[in-house]
Amino acid sequence: MLKVVGMADMKISTAREDVLVTYALGSCVGLTVYDPYTGVGGMLHAMMPDSKIDMDKSRENPFMFIDTGLPLLFEECIRLGAKKEWLQVKAAGCASLATGKFFKMGYRNFTSLNNLLAGYGLPLLAYDVGGKGSRTMRLSLFNGEVQIEDNGKKIKL
């Protein structure tokens, strides 16, 4: 079953027939986690790196921000049986859609993601980031395969 992860959203699944998908990953980061031993997987579509930008919005929707969404993604996967040390983490998005120093949101998102993962002691196993366009990201819970569609071309992470 196809489960759509909207912008500033997260979905978790243990059903092998599920495919998690998110569309329009521009400067946002799409993050997948998958435990190949338990089959637990999840996806986060976060818009901004740091919840300190707007604490009220982060309380209202923690998935909007990487620093509040990523911990919840890990916690939910672990609650459903995943083991932190088995999680395969992959990312996409973080494009540069605007110019100027202030607008380097894609770069800031990718930097924030890497810093948070380092704090968890987890590597970013694969990623497809940067550029100027938007991407679609899919996670198959059948085998943990992550597929990216970028301007008509398909990439497996």
C-alpha positions in Angstrom: 0.0 0.0 0.0 1.3 3.4 -0.9 1.6 5.8 2.0 2.3 9.5 1.2 4.5 11.5 3.5 3.5 15.1 3.1 5.7 18.1 3.7 6.5 18.4 7.5 5.3 14.9 8.0 6.5 11.5 9.1 5.2 7.9 8.5 6.4 4.6 10.0 5.4 1.1 8.9 6.1 -2.6 9.6 4.0 -3.9 6.7 6.2 -5.4 4.1 3.7 -4.4 1.3 3.9 -0.7 2.2 5.8 1.9 0.1 6.4 5.2 1.7 6.7 8.1 -0.7 7.3 11.8 -0.5 7.1 14.3 -3.3 8.6 17.7 -4.1 11.8 17.4 -2.1 13.4 20.7 -3.0 15.5 22.3 -0.2 13.7 20.1 2.3 15.3 16.9 3.4 13.7 13.5 2.9 15.1 10.9 5.4 14.5 7.2 5.4 15.4 4.7 8.1 15.0 1.0 7.7 15.9 -2.0 10.0 16.6 -4.9 7.7 16.2 -7.5 10.5 12.8 -6.4 11.8 11.4 -4.7 8.6 10.5 -1.5 10.5 10.9 1.6 8.3 10.0 5.2 8.3 10.3 8.4 6.4 10.5 12.1 7.4 10.0 15.1 5.2 11.5 18.0 7.1 11.6 21.6 5.9 14.1 23.4 8.1 17.1 22.5 10.2 16.5 24.0 13.6 13.4 24.4 15.6 14.8 27.5 17.4 13.6 29.4 14.3 10.0 29.1 15.6 9.5 27.2 18.8 5.7 27.5 18.6 5.6 25.8 15.2 8.0 23.1 16.4 5.6 22.3 19.3 2.7 22.3 16.9 4.5 20.2 14.2 7.9 18.8 15.2 8.2 17.1 11.8 8.7 20.5 10.2 12.3 20.6 11.7 15.1 18.2 11.4 16.2 18.6 15.0 12.8 17.7 16.4 11.6 15.3 13.7 14.6 13.1 13.5 14.5 12.0 17.1 10.8 11.2 16.8 11.5 9.1 13.7 14.1 7.1 15.5 11.9 6.8 18.7 8.9 5.5 16.7 10.9 3.0 14.8 12.6 1.7 18.0 9.2 1.5 19.7 8.0 -0.7 16.9 11.0 -3.1 17.3 13.8 -1.6 15.3 17.3 -1.5 16.8 19.2 1.7 16.6 22.4 0.0 15.6 20.7 -1.8 12.7 19.1 1.3 11.2 20.0 2.1 7.6 19.7 5.9 7.1 19.4 7.5 3.7 18.6 11.0 2.6 17.6 13.1 -0.4 16.7 16.7 -1.2 18.6 19.6 0.1 18.6 21.4 -3.2 19.6 25.0 -3.7 16.4 26.6 -5.0 17.2 30.2 -4.3 20.4 32.3 -4.3 22.0 34.3 -1.6 23.6 33.5 1.7 20.3 33.5 3.7 18.6 31.1 1.4 21.1 28.2 1.6 18.4 26.1 3.3 19.3 22.9 1.5 22.9 23.2 2.6 21.8 24.1 6.1 19.4 21.1 6.2 22.1 18.7 5.1 24.6 20.0 7.6 22.0 19.8 10.4 21.2 16.2 9.4 24.8 15.1 9.5 25.4 16.8 12.8 22.4 15.1 14.4 23.3 11.7 13.0 26.8 12.0 14.4 25.3 12.6 17.8 23.4 9.3 17.4 26.5 7.5 16.2 24.7 6.6 13.0 26.2 7.0 9.5 24.4 8.4 6.5 24.5 5.2 4.4 23.6 6.9 1.1 22.3 10.2 -0.1 21.2 12.2 -3.2 21.3 15.9 -2.3 22.0 19.3 -3.8 21.4 20.5 -7.3 18.6 22.8 -8.3 15.5 20.6 -8.8 13.0 18.7 -6.7 13.0 14.9 -6.1 10.5 12.2 -5.3 11.7 9.6 -2.7 10.3 6.1 -2.1 11.1 3.5 0.6 10.0 -0.1 0.0 9.3 -1.9 3.3 9.6 -5.2 1.4 13.4 -4.9 1.2 14.4 -1.4 2.4 15.2 -0.2 -1.1 15.2 3.6 -1.5 14.5 5.0 -5.0 14.9 8.7 -6.0 13.3 10.2 -9.0 15.1 13.4 -10.2 14.0 15.1 -13.4 12.9 11.9 -15.0 15.9 9.7 -14.0 15.6 7.1 -11.3 18.4 6.4 -8.8 18.6 3.6 -6.2 20.3 4.5 -3.0 
